[in-house]
Amino acid sequence: MSLSEHQKKYLRGRGHNLKPLIMIGSDGLSKSLLAEFKSTLDHHELLKIKVRIGDRESRNTMIETLCDDFGAQMIQQIGNIALLYRANPQKKPEKRIRIPSH
């Protein structure tokens, strides 16, 4: 699902006060980190991750890998913090993030 700029702006506003829930360090994308990322993304739908890797290219590759492997969409990246979104259709409708349709 491709989000419009209006929808991304809405999600950036929702994510502004969030704290990073996943922190990726020198160990990279281990099996336990990937399992934690999946369960956290399923539960929250919108989350911030912090990538503490030395260079910019490695950091961006790691974020792209997470997005591609889990079907998430990057909403915003500022430095080593990325805001990711993936809707969870298994959640009860009242618990899902409601994104404006425009």
Secondary structure as GFF3:
##gff-version 3
##sequence-region A 1 102
A	DSSP	alpha_helix	5	15	.	.	.	ID=ss1
A	DSSP	beta_strand	20	24	.	.	.	ID=ss2
A	DSSP	alpha_helix	31	44	.	.	.	ID=ss3
A	DSSP	beta_strand	46	51	.	.	.	ID=ss4
A	DSSP	alpha_helix	56	70	.	.	.	ID=ss5
A	DSSP	beta_strand	73	78	.	.	.	ID=ss6
A	DSSP	beta_strand	81	85	.	.	.	ID=ss7
A	DSSP	three_ten_helix	93	95	.	.	.	ID=ss8
###
